[in-house]
Amino acid sequence: MKVLSIQSAVAYGHVGNSAAVFPLQRIGVEVMPVYTVNFSNHTGYGAWRGPLISPDDVREVITGIEERGAFPQIDVVLSGYQGSEGIADVILDAVARIKAANPAAIYACDPVMGNAKSGCFVAPAIPVLLRERVVPAADLITPNQFELGYLTGTEPDTLESTLTSVDLARAMGPRTVLVTSVERPDREEGTLEMLAVDDEGAWIVTTPQLPMKANGSGDVTAALFTAHYRRTGDAAAALARTASSVFDLLTTTLESGERELQLVQSQEAYAHPRMQFEVRQVR
């Protein structure tokens, strides 16, 4: 499998492509990373250095990949945080060109906007752009529960309302939806859930909720689920493998006492997940 991953990059720590690429490689995926920024560290520190990469320069890199004859071999285009409106145009253009070269290719979009605790943390134009142009072009999306609500104009909280919101999102274009950070009022205390839905059904997995904030964990989640799903076509299996791998990554990070994801130290969790969580079909 070959993935073109258009995301940010940092030298210190792991977010964007700096979080997604290694886990994908560790499960045998060939990744072509294209950077949208090249920062010293993620912006959560409040200070960082390095350049934003202009949409024209991002387009040039993708065109160079096309000129090497790679487009017919690309199975997945993966995108995450979009720092500017211009990047969306570049991504959508790349998706169209790759699908023309390989009609079996899919576009997986992590529609990064914010979360329930922090609210939106992107430029005001980005959520509208994601909702109106980017998500409708995607085959697979991986929003958290907060982002799902924005995309669909709903307030999902219960399992039923979240499933209804997923149906509205799927009606926009993407046939497969992974909802992360699902928090139902009736869930067991101290737990967190993920929900995966496609044409075959809906599945949920419950894991302990760890007392930490881990920048980049969503990027790892989106990458691993996309790769497992594209490889198997089985949403339940992809959900189980992803939940196992990411939970063990987060546990290792928490135990280390470090702020940044212990991405390399957790590599066996990607290649050989323990499969310790039950996936239940809910529809």
Secondary structure, DSSP 4 states (H G I P E B T S, - for coil): -EEEEEEEEESSS--THHHHHHHHHHTT-EEEEEEEEEESS-GGGS---SPBPPHHHHHHHHHHHHHTT-GGG--EEEE----SHHHHHHHHHHHHHHHHH-TT-EEEE----EETTTEE-S-THHHHHIIIIIGGG-SEE--BHHHHHHHHT----SHHHHHHHHHHHHHHS-SEEEEEEE--TTSPTTEEEEEEEETTEEEEEEEE--S---TTHHHHHHHHHHHHHHHH--HHHHHHHHHHHHHHHHHHHHHHT-SS--TTTTHHHHHS----S-EEE--
